[in-house]
Amino acid sequence: MIKNLTKIPGFARQLFCVIVLSSTYLGMGCSSTWPNVIPKLVNDSELTFNLTETDIQWIISTERVSSIFAPFLSGMLMELFGLSRLMNWCVLPSIACWIIMAYVPSKIALYLGRIGNGLAYGIIVTVATPLMAELTSPEIRGMLGSIRKMEAAIGTLIMYIMAAFLHWKLATALSALPLVPVLVLFFFVPESPYWLARKGRDEDSLKSLSFLRGSKEVAQLELDRIKKAIDEQPSVNISDQFRNMMKPQNYKPVLIVALFYFVSPMAGQGVIFQYTVFVFQLADPDLDPFMCTIYVGVTRVLSTIVALFITDLIDRRPLLIGSGLFCSLSFIMTSVVIMVPVFPRWLIPAFILLYVFSLCIGVSFIPTLVMSEIIPTPVRSLGTSICMQISLVMFFIASITFPPIIDGIGLENALFFFASMNALLAFIFWTLVPETRGRSLVDLQNVFMKRNLIFMISS
């Protein structure tokens, strides 16, 4: 397999670019699981301020609040300044936010740090999806696209370990460390050739493609196809994208991805990682919640590595459908074990680890990859922004409502609800999502032109 990869023109350069871009996800992984240090923060005898339960709930969720404003802001900014440049601009503010949270002793500093990181990572996650798709070749887009999820998983594991063994201040400050070299390495990542072509900068687009593909001849052929697709539906600025959004071949894929991102947060994805320590504490007081979170982190890393190697070997739809069904089954079995005391307690972390594995090989990252593939070039910035806006709003709602839901109906019933939402996701993947593996972005641009919205059952 490695030999075949090295034969792909420009593979090493594309890999380098994706690793640099994906390194921002290390900080994102740390940020999403940072709430797991809160038990130590609350019990810190040197703390000069008090945190109420309401404070804790909002400090955990504040990151989601600020990220809500990121997608549409990203849509305008990436069209104005470029995708690669915009991502780079988000790194330094994120580093500053981690330092503020760690070493400015006040409740306001915690809120400001979470707000700043939420906005920075909201922009990064919105921009990274189309940028990585536009930088990579179709044959390796899935594998390279999964690297960002692997780095997010590594960031999650790092935070779980630091939460278990380090003082909360040190754990918070060290979360900024992986972002420091990214500031320099970003200067070697080219701008999106699609964005450059849309702006009429054909020479710069050719240079970007030549760097990425390793051949000027191959780059010229790809640029010709990009320009032909752009000429069919010009999208120089965001207003052009709004006009293009009225066309069925453009709004249909956006609706499908938006539907997924509406349902996905209600399937437990975000809260399981945000509230990992709290979930294990509620499931069984005899479990060591910090060790269980480390097991979750290790499983997440290993499963994303598996996903990295199988994404371009197996069709997207079977992976998505199977992943959704196994996620549903895992939550059902976890709930049953919680409700029936006769079952051994080790089954609780075992089934949650099964959920994490099932999630990470499919439902967690393939929809993001599919979004970058099926949302057409003429509306990619706008369509991605709309879908990410829905995602972030729903993740905020899931985050802020999880504690009162647990208080109201119990963890076991919440898990049953998550199971039903994962089954619904599997149905959405089965009925609506087209197969995209190995197809170029230009080929996929008009895949919805002559098809009804619900057509995949017979495909």
N, C-alpha and C positions, 0 to 999 in steps of 0.2 A: 504493500500500500504506500509506504514512504517513497519508493522508487517512482510510482505512478504520480505522486504529488509533485515531486521535483521536476517532472516533465512538463507540468503546467506552466506556461509562460508567465514569468513574474511572480511565481508562488512565494519565494522567500521575501520579496518586497511587500506583497500583500499581507503575508503573515506578520511582518514587522509592524505595518500600519495598524492592523487589527489588534495586536498585543498592546500597542501604545494607547489606542482608543479605549480598549477594554480595561486598561489599568485604572481608569476612572471608576470602574465598577467595584474595585477593591474598597474604596471609600464608601461607595453606595451600600455595599454589603455590610460594612461596619455600622453605617448610620441606621440601616433598617433594623439591626439587632442590638443597637446601643441600649434600648430600654432594659435589656437584661442586666445592666450594671446598676439599675435603680435600687434594688434591695440593699446593695452595699452603700449606695449614696445616702439612702434614708437612715441607715444605721451608723453613719460616720459621726463619731463623737466630736470631731472638729468642725462640723458644719455650722455655719453662723446664721442659718435661716432654716425655717421649718417648711416641709412639703406636706400638704394635705392630700387626701385621696383624689380630690378634684385636680390639684396641681399635677399629680403623677399622671392622671388620665390625659390631661391636656398637653403636658410636656411630651408624652409619647406620641400624641396625635398631631401636635403642632407642625411637625415636618410635613404631614399630609396636607395640612391647611395651606401652607405656602406653596407647595408643589402644584396646587390646583391652578395657580396663576401662570405656571410655566409654559404649558403647551402653546396657547395662542401667542404668547410673547415670543416663544421660540419660532413659531411659524413666520412671524414678521421679521425677526432678527436674522434667521438663517437665509431668508431671501435677500436681505439687504447686505449682509456681511460675509456669507458663506458658512457652510456647515462645520468645517474643520476649525476655522478661526473661532466660531462661537463656542464650540466645546472647550477649546483651550482657555478662553476667557473665564470659564466657570471654575477652573481648578484652584486658582489663588484664593478667591473668596471662601471656598470650602476649607482650605487649609487654615485660614484665619478663624473660621467658625469653630473648628475643633479646638484651637488654642484658647479661644474665648471661653468655651464651655468648661475647659479643664482648669483654667487659672484665674478667671475672674469670679470671685466668690459671691455670687448673688443669684437669686431666682430669675431675674431678668436676663442674665447672661445665658442661662440654660434655654430660655425661650428664644432669645435672639439667635443662638447657635443653631437650634433646631429649625428655626424659620429660614435662616440663611442656607443651611444645607439642603433643606427641602426645595428651595427655589433653584439652587445650583444643580442638584441631582435631577430635579424635574426637567430642567432644560437639557441636561446631558442625556437622559433616557429618551427624550423626544427626538433629539438630533442624531444620536448614535445609530438608531435603527435604520433610517434611510441612508445615512452616510456609509455605514459598513456595507450595505447592499450595493451601493453605487461604486464602491472601491474594489469589490471582489468579483471574481469570475464565477459563472453559474455552477461549474463543477465542484467548487469548494466553498460556495457561499454558506451552506448549512454548517459545515465543519468550522469554518472561521467565525461564523456568527455565534456559535455556541461558546466560543472562548470568553465572551463577555459574561455569560452566565457562570462559567467556571470561575472567573475571577471574582464575581459577586459571591459565589459560594465560598471561595477561599476567604474573602473578607468577612463573611458570616462566621466561618469557623474561627478565624483569628479573634473576632470580638467575643465569641463564646468562651474561648480559652482565656482571654484577658479578663473577662468578667468573672471567671471562676478563680483565677489565681493572682490577679493584680489589684492594686488599689484603683478605685473608680477614676480618679484623676489621671493616673498614669495610663490606664486603658484608653481614656478619652483622648489624651494628647498623642499617644502613639498611633491613633487612627489617621492622623494627618501625614504620617511618615511616607506611606507608599505613593502619595500624590506629588512629592517633591521632585523626583526625577522626571515625572510626566511633563512638568512645565518646560523642560529643555527638549525632551524627545518629540514633543508636539511640532516643533519647527521643521522636523524632517518628514512630516505627514503631508501629502499633497492635498489640495482642495478637491472636492467632488468634481469629476469631469462633467457630470450631468448639469450641475449648477453653473459651471463655467460656460458650457454650451448654451444653456438657456439665456445667459447674459450676453451672448454673442462673442464671447472670448474664445474663439475656436483654437487659436494658437496655444493659449494656456491650457485648454482642455486636452489638446493633443499631447502636450508635454506631460500633463498629469497621467493620461492613459499610457504614454510610452514608458513612464517610470513604473507604473503598476503592472503592465503587461510584458515589459522587458523587450518590446519590439515596436519600432515605429510603424512598420507595415501592418501588424496586427492592430495597433492602436488606431491607425487611420481607418481601417475597415470598421472598427467598432464606432468610431466617431461619426462616420457616414451614416450608420444605422441610427445612432442617437439623434443626429440632426434631422433625419427623415421623419422620425417619430415626433420630434419637437415641431417641425413644420406643419404636421397634420393638426396639432393642437398646441399653438404657441402659449407659453406660460412664463413670460418675462418677469412678471411681478405677481403679488398676491391677489390683485383684482382679477387678473387673467385666470388664476386658479379657481376663484369663485365662479366665474363664468363657465369654465370647463366642468365644474362640479355638477352642473345641471344635466350633463349628458349621462345616459344610463350606464354606459361602460365604465364611467368614473364613480358615480355615486353608489352603484351596487356593491362593489368590493368594500367601500368605506362603511356601508351599512352592516355588512357581514362582520367586519372586524370590530365595529362599534358594539354590535350585539355581544360578541365574545367578551369585550372589555367591560360591558355592563354586568354580565353574569359572573365573570371570573372572581372579582373580589368577594362575592357572596359565597364562593366555594371554599373559603378558608385559607387561601394562599398567603395573603399578607399577615393576617393575625397570628397564624401558627408560628411564624418566625419572629414577629414582634413580641408576642406574649409567651415565648417558649417556656421560660422558667415558671411563669404563672400557671400555664396549662398543666405542667407536670405536678406542680404543687396541688392543684385542684383535683387532678386525676387520682392521686394517691399520696398522702403525706409521708409515707415511708420511702418513697423514691427520692434519690438524690437529684434535685432538679438541675444543678449545674453540670453534673456528669452526664445527665440525659441530654442536655443541650449540646455538649461536646459530641456525643454520638450523632445527634441530628446534623451538626456541622460536618462531621466526617462523611456521613452518608450523602449529604448534599454535594460535597466535593467529588466523591467517587462516582456518583450518578451523573454528574455533569461531564466527567471525563468519558464515561460510557457514551453519553449523548454525543460528545464531540466526534467519536469514531463511527457512530451508526447513522448520524443524521443524513449524510449523503449516500448511504448504502441502502437505506430503507425508505420507502415512500412516506411522505409527510402524513397523509390521512390515516393509515393504519396505526402509526405511532400515536397520533392525537387521540383517536378513538379508544385504543387500548389503554393509554395513559389515563384518560378521563374515567373509564370504568374501574380501573384498579384503585384510583384515588377514592372513588365512591365506596368501593368494597372495604378499603382500609379504614375509613371513618366509621362505617357501620360496625366493623368488628371491634374497633376501639371503644365505641359506645357500649356495645354488648358486654365487653369485659369490665368496664366501669360499673355497669348496672348489676352484674352478677358476681358477687364476692367470691364464689367458689373458684373462679378462674385465677390462675397464678398472676401476680401483679406485673411480672416481667413482660407479659403479653402487651401491656399498654405501650411502653416504648417500642416494642417490636413492631406493632401495627402502625404506630406513627412513623417509624423509620421506613416501613413499606410505603406509606403515603408519600414521604419525602422522595424516595427513590422513583416511584411512579410519576410524581409531579415533575421531577427534574429531567426525565428522559423524554417528556412530551409537552404536557400542558403548560409548564412553566416558561418555556422559551420558544417552542416551535411557532405558536401563534404570532409572536413578535417577528419572527423570521418570515412567516407567511404574509404578514402585514406589509413588510418591506418589499415583498415580491409582487403581491396582487394589486396594491394601490398604485395606479398608473403614474408615470412620470409627470404628466401635466397637472396632477393634483397631489403629488406625493407630500409636499411640505404641509399643505392645508389639511389633507386627509389624515396624515399622521398626527397632526396637532389636534384635530377633532377627536380622534380615537384615544389619544393619550389624555386629553382633557376628561373624557368620560371615565377612563380608567382611574385617574388620580382622584376625581370626585368620589367615585364609588369606593376606592380604597380608604379614603378619609372617613366616609360614612361607616364602613366596616370596622375601622380602627376605633373610632370614638364610641360606637355602640356595642362593641364586644363585651366590655365589663358589665354594663347593665343587662345585656342579654343573658350572660352567664348567671348573674344574680337572679334573673327572672325565671328562666326555664332550665337552668342547670347545664353543665358542660356536656353531658351525654346527649341531651336533646339538641343542643347546638351542633354537635357533630353529626347527628342524623340529618339536620338541615343542610350542612355542608355536603353530605353525601348526595343528597337529592340534586344540589346545584352542580356537582361534578358529573352526575349522570346526564343532566341537561346539557352540559358542555359537550359530552360525547355525542349526543344527538345532533347538536349544532354542527360539530365537525363532520358527522356522517352525511348530513343533508345539504350543507351549504358550502363547504370548503373544497375548492378544486385542488388537484395535485399540481405542485409547482417544482418538484425536484428536477434539477438539471435544465431548467428552462431559463432563458435570458429574460431580463427585465423588459426588453423591447418586445419579445415574443408574448409576454404575459400582459402587455399593455391593453389589448383589446379582447381579452379572454371572455369578458362578460358582455360583449357587444350584442351577440345574437342569442343569448341564453336568458331564460327566466331565472328569478332569484333562487328558487328551490329547484335544483336540477341534479344534484349530485347522487341521489339514490340510485339512479339508473346508469350512472357513469361507470 
